[in-house]
């Protein structure tokens, strides 16, 4: 853990991408490793396609469930248009952005000029030294047939590339505990797929 006392994570996306499930998996894994854990679910939870943000903090002793300004260690973004909403939490000293290069087909976006990837990266450079776009949805659709597994795949990327200080076996055990049996095999496959995936150099 880069900070010996705590680790601060934000997962951002839209309704229907399974953010609450990801939060439960990581909280379970962190508790299994003996960390004190606090979580928080933010706005838009009931609206499919609406903005969703969840916070996870774990460490020796955690008092607040919310990540403070400029304190995020890792920001996982499952829908790229949600990326810039999280700059407030980023610090150039330590924050890493992992961004799913995926855009939801939403009526609220139609007719709007949305920022290109290079524009997002240009802005992020002011807030973070490391921002990586990952074709998570595309990879999961091609390899497993389900782009909804992108969130689990990105957890795997974060763990196997050591952006998230949790053991792969702890997260796998949590996946087995949280995910319903009928969906377990494909979720395990998505997580393990990340182990053999190379990250683009942005």
Number of C-alpha atoms within 10 A of each C-alpha: 13 11 10 8 12 17 22 23 25 24 22 26 27 23 19 15 20 17 22 17 15 21 20 18 23 25 22 20 24 23 16 15 14 11 19 17 23 20 19 16 17 12 12 15 18 11 12 13 19 15 19 25 23 23 20 24 27 24 20 12 13 15 10 14 17 18 21 12 12 18 17 25 25 23 24 25 27 30 20 23 24 17 21 15 11 21 19 13 20 25 19 14 13 17 24 23 26 24 24 25 18 19 14 13 9 10 9 9 12 9 7 8 7 12 12 11 12 10 10 16 21 12 12 20 12 12 24 19 15 17 21 17 19 23 16 25 23 18 20 23 14 11 12 15 13 16 19 18 23 26 27 27 28 26 24 26 25 21 20 20 15 13 20 21 14 18 14 20 11 17 24 19 15 21 24 16 15 15 17 11 9 8 10 15 13 16 24 20 16 26 24 19 19 23 16 10 15 10 13 9 8 9
